[in-house]
Structures are given as C-alpha cells and as structure tokens.
C-alpha cells in the first residue's frame, strides 16, 4: 500500500493591487523508513550566495538533474522540496506511479499534487551538488517567477547548514566534525533545542511565552500569530494555494525571547482564517539581522548576529 503524503503548503498571493504581500512556508508529513543520520558522510558543498527579493524571499540558483539554472526560494518552513511543472519537465523528473500528495493551504482547502523522483540537486553552479535526492512535489500554484522551493533541512540532510541572512550566504557543515554545543553559545546569540512535530524535520523553537514558533525564511512576516477573532481594520486579504483565503493584520511590534536572545520590537502580524493547527511563525522580518545555524545530528539551532556566529 502506498505511503500517505500530506503536504501543508501556503504560498500566499495578493488579491488586490497595493496590498502587502505575505507568504508562508510549507509542511510535509510523510512516513519515513528512517529518520536517522546515515553512516556515510556526504561531501560538504561549497557556500553559495543568494539574493533577497521583496515579496519573493531568499532566492538561489538551482540545477535539477543538471538542468537549469532555475530560481528557487530558500524556505526553512517548507518541509519538502517543490518544483514547478516546467522544472519537472525540463529536468525530466520521473513521475512516481501511484504516488500522490495532498496540498493544503492555511485555510485547510486542499488540492492534489504529483510526486516525482530526481537524481541530483545543485546550487550556485551545476557541479555544487547537495546530498539529498529522491521524491519531491510538483506544485502548480507557485508564483510565475519562482521555479521551486528549496528546504535546506531536507536537501542538505544529513549535513547541517547555515543561512547568513545579512551576508546573503548559504553554506553547510558536517555536524560530526563541527557540532553545535548548547553550552557554548556565541556572543550576543543563543543555541536552543531544535523542536520537531510529527514526522517533519521543520525547525521549531520554544519562545519565552511558551509558544512553539517555526523559523520560516519563506515568510515575509516577522512574528505571525493566529487570531481566534475576526480581523478588524484594514487587513491584507490573501489567497492560499488550495484556493482558500486568510487575512493578515499588522499590529504593534512585540518583544519575544528565544533562549537567551531577545528579539525586540519584532514586526507582528495577526492571521485570521487559518486552520486550527497553523503554527506561530518567526519570518524574515524577525530573522533578517541574524545568522541561523541548524545541526540535525544534535537537534540544535544557533541564532546569532552575523558577525558573532561561530560558523563563520
């Protein structure tokens, strides 16, 4: 019997001109044969530069099965790698017979999607290959100028990775050799436990108010919190990939703490119309000053000012 794949994915598009663009990451829940670190250590790929485009996020040149370059968004909240139909065709990705995915936006409306297999992923140049291969999702609702979504947790696994947002650099490291250590935080930064939900490796952290927040570089928001009441004022109405609608309302900035690190005056958005289990998010507006390091072997995350990160 085929494994069940459920993909929770929200690429949000503005419904009217002049509205503030909002985007969320995705979540893949898939039965895995094993979530263990493999004994064979892959080669560490070279660091690459990315660019940040308003409304589209952190973009990196990507090659699939040596075809490309394509423009992929770096999205730590995705939980899966996503391809546009054009990329799947040009890269000659192999359709998996009988394998399907269910794509649902924040509103809970779902669409069916295809699962395909790929042989190689490279970023920066066609020879700078990443460890991961295997099954990916073909998503038909990506923005026209985005060819796919790259979740670094999935495509670098079992390596750790670093997103230096101020320097626009994405790099990897071997956590067996240079691990994060929770008792050795960087100056002015913090190292906290990498929390996970269900069978997903998406990176959650504990906030000082008790909430678990998803570190989501695919979101243009700062701190995004679901509202149980109707949105008042002039919210931004946005449509999710499943065809449903949610609303976002900017409110007064908040201060939250992650471990010993205080994030002060974080731009804060209240989300209305999302499904019941939509997570709290920390998006780019909150994370932009920092370097984020993710160690999947020891389940630790470092958040530090760019110049203070031990990964440099």
C-alpha positions, 0 to 999 in steps of 0.5 A, spaced: 500 500 500 502 506 498 505 511 503 500 517 505 503 524 503 500 530 506 503 536 504 501 543 508 503 548 503 501 556 503 504 560 498 500 566 499 498 571 493 495 578 493 488 579 491 488 586 490 493 591 487 497 595 493 496 590 498 502 587 502 504 581 500 505 575 505 507 568 504 508 562 508 512 556 508 510 549 507 509 542 511 510 535 509 508 529 513 510 523 510 512 516 513 519 515 513 523 508 513 528 512 517 529 518 520 536 517 522 543 520 520 546 515 515 553 512 516 556 515 510 558 522 510 556 526 504 561 531 501 560 538 504 558 543 498 561 549 497 557 556 500 553 559 495 550 566 495 543 568 494 539 574 493 533 577 497 527 579 493 521 583 496 515 579 496 519 573 493 524 571 499 531 568 499 532 566 492 538 561 489 540 558 483 538 551 482 540 545 477 535 539 477 538 533 474 543 538 471 538 542 468 537 549 469 539 554 472 532 555 475 530 560 481 528 557 487 526 560 494 530 558 500 524 556 505 526 553 512 518 552 513 517 548 507 518 541 509 519 538 502 522 540 496 517 543 490 518 544 483 514 547 478 511 543 472 516 546 467 522 544 472 519 537 472 519 537 465 525 540 463 529 536 468 525 530 466 523 528 473 520 521 473 513 521 475 512 516 481 506 511 479 501 511 484 504 516 488 500 522 490 500 528 495 495 532 498 496 540 498 493 544 503 493 551 504 492 555 511 485 555 510 485 547 510 482 547 502 486 542 499 488 540 492 492 534 489 499 534 487 504 529 483 510 526 486 516 525 482 523 522 483 530 526 481 537 524 481 541 530 483 540 537 486 545 543 485 546 550 487 550 556 485 553 552 479 551 545 476 557 541 479 555 544 487 551 538 488 547 537 495 546 530 498 539 529 498 535 526 492 529 522 491 521 524 491 519 531 491 512 535 489 510 538 483 506 544 485 502 548 480 500 554 484 507 557 485 508 564 483 510 565 475 517 567 477 519 562 482 521 555 479 521 551 486 522 551 493 528 549 496 528 546 504 535 546 506 533 541 512 531 536 507 536 537 501 542 538 505 540 532 510 544 529 513 549 535 513 547 541 517 547 548 514 547 555 515 543 561 512 547 568 513 541 572 512 545 579 512 551 576 508 546 573 503 550 566 504 548 559 504 553 554 506 553 547 510 557 543 515 558 536 517 555 536 524 560 530 526 566 534 525 563 541 527 557 540 532 553 545 535 554 545 543 548 548 547 553 550 552 557 554 548 553 559 545 556 565 541 556 572 543 550 576 543 546 569 540 543 563 543 543 555 541 536 552 543 533 545 542 531 544 535 523 542 536 520 537 531 512 535 530 510 529 527 514 526 522 517 533 519 524 535 520 521 543 520 525 547 525 521 549 531 523 553 537 520 554 544 519 562 545 519 565 552 511 565 552 511 558 551 509 558 544 512 553 539 514 558 533 517 555 526 523 559 523 520 560 516 525 564 511 519 563 506 515 568 510 515 575 509 512 576 516 516 577 522 512 574 528 505 571 525 500 569 530 493 566 529 487 570 531 481 566 534 477 573 532 475 576 526 480 581 523 478 588 524 481 594 520 484 594 514 487 587 513 491 584 507 486 579 504 490 573 501 489 567 497 492 560 499 494 555 494 488 550 495 484 556 493 482 558 500 483 565 503 486 568 510 487 575 512 493 578 515 493 584 520 499 588 522 499 590 529 504 593 534 511 590 534 512 585 540 518 583 544 519 575 544 525 571 547 528 565 544 533 562 549 537 567 551 536 572 545 531 577 545 528 579 539 525 586 540 520 590 537 519 584 532 514 586 526 507 582 528 502 580 524 495 577 526 492 571 521 485 570 521 482 564 517 487 559 518 486 552 520 486 550 527 493 547 527 497 553 523 503 554 527 506 561 530 511 563 525 518 567 526 519 570 518 524 574 515 522 580 518 524 577 525 530 573 522 533 578 517 539 581 522 541 574 524 545 568 522 541 561 523 545 555 524 541 548 524 545 541 526 540 535 525 545 530 528 544 534 535 537 537 534 540 544 535 539 551 532 544 557 533 541 564 532 546 569 532 548 576 529 552 575 523 558 577 525 558 573 532 556 566 529 561 561 530 560 558 523 563 563 520 
